């Protein structure tokens, strides 16, 4: 979009390195020693499987993936151990790796977006609260004529999808007697503006009024 992402990528990389370094130090402290086997591909496979299974587009999905894969990994490791003698003819020491591989391939083919896709509990609760607190419209549907709201006004509308800001302070005023067109290149935010006015997408800030009635946050 014309912005250099180098700074944000560098910040993200540094934050990731710090988190991983702290986790690695704590892991070594618990184990008491570290050996070359910890640097094999196995842990990379484990991390990727957690993200793919839970859903790499949300924090909640990544967290759920950690829980699900950790339980499955420990369960298969137990089933492959000598303690389960009755199943020795079926389960072997490589069962954990087989489980991780099948989980990764299965989700990539059948559900590539993961268990939770991009669902976040805090965003869901906030949207539900907005819909609950939003006052019902004080007008009924009428055709354009001498009755009904006179103007449609929007002020400083902001709509952001993750790190992409589709609308940044959009403002307009449309009188009932006008025919107004919205023009701009692909990606300028024309459809997003219409969706924000009609309730298809939620706005991050700003407000819109149809006559005297605030329509921001109302259902479609």
C-alpha positions in Angstrom: 0.0 0.0 0.0 3.0 2.3 -0.5 4.4 1.9 3.1 7.7 0.3 3.9 6.9 -2.6 6.3 10.6 -3.0 7.2 10.3 -1.2 10.6 7.2 -3.2 11.7 8.8 -6.5 10.5 12.0 -5.7 12.5 10.0 -4.9 15.6 8.0 -8.1 15.2 11.2 -10.1 14.7 12.9 -8.6 17.8 9.8 -9.2 20.0 9.6 -12.8 18.7 13.3 -13.4 19.4 13.0 -12.1 23.0 10.0 -14.3 23.7 11.6 -17.4 22.3 14.9 -16.7 24.1 13.1 -16.4 27.4 11.2 -19.6 26.8 14.4 -21.4 25.8 16.2 -20.2 28.9 13.4 -21.5 31.1 13.3 -24.8 29.2 17.0 -25.3 29.7 16.7 -24.4 33.4 14.0 -27.1 33.8 16.0 -29.8 31.9 19.3 -28.9 33.5 21.2 -29.4 30.2 20.8 -29.0 26.4 21.9 -31.3 23.7 22.0 -31.1 19.8 18.8 -33.2 19.5 16.8 -30.1 20.7 17.7 -28.3 17.4 16.3 -30.9 15.1 13.3 -30.3 12.8 11.0 -32.1 15.3 10.2 -28.9 17.3 9.7 -26.8 14.1 7.2 -29.5 13.0 5.5 -29.4 16.4 5.1 -25.6 16.3 3.8 -25.5 12.7 1.3 -28.2 13.5 0.0 -26.2 16.5 -0.6 -23.1 14.4 -2.2 -25.0 11.5 -4.5 -27.0 13.7 -5.6 -24.1 15.9 -5.7 -21.4 13.2 -2.8 -19.1 12.5 -5.0 -16.1 11.9 -6.0 -15.6 15.6 -4.3 -15.6 19.0 -7.1 -17.9 20.3 -6.5 -20.3 17.5 -2.8 -20.5 18.2 -3.5 -21.1 21.9 -6.1 -23.8 21.2 -3.6 -25.5 18.8 -1.0 -25.6 21.6 -3.5 -27.3 23.9 -4.8 -29.8 21.3 -1.5 -30.9 19.9 0.2 -31.1 23.3 -2.5 -33.4 24.5 -2.4 -35.5 21.3 1.4 -35.6 21.3 1.6 -36.7 25.0 -1.2 -39.3 24.4 0.5 -40.9 21.4 3.8 -40.8 23.2 2.2 -42.7 26.1 0.6 -45.3 23.8 4.0 -45.9 22.1 5.8 -46.4 25.4 6.6 -49.9 26.9 4.0 -49.3 29.6 1.2 -50.1 27.1 2.2 -53.7 26.4 -1.1 -54.9 25.0 -0.9 -52.5 22.1 2.7 -53.1 21.3 1.9 -54.8 18.0 0.2 -51.6 16.7 2.0 -48.7 18.3 5.7 -47.9 17.8 8.0 -45.2 19.0 7.4 -43.1 15.9 3.7 -42.7 16.7 4.1 -39.1 17.9 5.7 -38.0 14.7 3.1 -39.9 12.7 0.4 -38.1 14.6 1.9 -34.6 14.0 2.4 -35.3 10.3 -1.2 -36.6 9.8 -2.6 -33.7 11.8 -0.7 -31.2 9.7 -1.6 -32.8 6.3 -5.2 -33.4 7.4 -5.9 -29.8 8.4 -4.1 -28.3 5.5 -6.3 -30.3 3.1 -9.7 -30.4 5.0 -9.6 -27.2 7.1 -6.6 -25.0 6.2 -8.0 -22.1 8.3 -7.7 -24.2 11.5 -10.3 -24.9 14.2 -11.1 -21.3 15.1 -10.3 -19.7 11.7 -9.8 -16.0 12.8 -12.2 -16.0 15.8 -11.1 -14.0 18.8 -13.2 -14.2 22.0 -12.6 -10.5 23.0 -13.7 -9.2 19.6 -16.7 -11.4 19.6 -17.8 -10.2 23.1 -17.2 -6.6 22.1 -19.3 -6.9 19.0 -22.1 -8.6 20.9 -22.0 -5.9 23.5 -22.1 -3.2 20.8 -25.2 -4.8 19.2 -26.8 -5.2 22.6 -26.2 -1.6 23.6 -27.1 -0.1 20.2 -30.4 1.8 20.3 -33.0 0.6 17.9 -33.7 3.0 15.0 -36.4 5.5 15.7 -37.6 5.4 12.1 -39.3 2.9 9.8 -38.5 2.1 6.2 -40.0 4.7 3.9 -39.5 5.5 0.3 -37.6 8.7 -0.8 -40.1 11.6 -0.7 -41.1 14.5 1.4 -41.0 12.4 4.6 -38.2 10.7 6.5 -34.6 11.7 7.3 -33.2 14.6 5.3 -29.5 13.8 5.2 -27.1 10.9 5.6 -24.0 12.0 7.5 -20.8 10.2 8.3 -17.9 11.7 10.3 -14.3 10.3 10.8 -15.2 6.7 10.0 -12.4 4.2 10.6 -12.5 0.6 9.7 -9.5 -1.6 10.2 -9.0 -5.3 9.2 -6.1 -6.5 11.3 -3.1 -4.4 10.2 -4.9 -3.0 7.2 -6.8 0.3 7.6 -9.5 0.3 4.9 -11.1 3.5 6.0 -9.2 6.3 7.7 -11.4 9.2 8.8 -14.0 9.0 6.0 -16.5 11.8 6.1 -19.4 12.7 3.9 -22.8 14.4 3.9 -25.5 13.4 1.4 -28.8 15.2 1.1 -32.0 13.3 0.3 -32.3 15.3 -2.9 -28.9 14.4 -4.2 -27.5 11.5 -6.2 -24.0 10.9 -5.0 -21.3 8.8 -6.5 -18.2 7.4 -4.8 -15.2 7.1 -7.0 -11.6 5.8 -6.5 -9.1 3.1 -7.4 -9.3 -0.5 -6.3 -8.7 -0.7 -2.6 -9.6 2.9 -1.9 -12.4 1.8 0.5 -15.5 2.5 -1.5 -17.2 -0.8 -0.7 -16.0 -0.7 2.9 -17.6 2.8 3.3 -20.9 1.5 2.1 -20.6 -1.6 4.3 -19.8 0.5 7.3 -22.9 2.8 6.7 -25.2 -0.2 6.2 -23.9 -2.3 9.2 -22.3 -5.0 7.2 -18.9 -4.3 8.9 -18.2 -2.8 12.3 -16.4 0.6 12.5 -13.5 1.1 14.9 -14.3 4.7 15.4 -16.4 7.5 14.0 -20.2 7.9 13.7 -22.9 8.0 11.1 -26.4 9.5 11.3 -29.5 9.2 9.2 -31.3 12.3 10.0 -31.1 12.6 13.8 -30.7 8.9 14.4 -27.3 7.4 15.0 -26.9 4.3 12.8 -23.4 3.3 13.8 -23.4 -0.1 15.5 -26.9 -1.1 14.3 -27.5 -4.4 12.6 -27.7 -4.6 8.9 
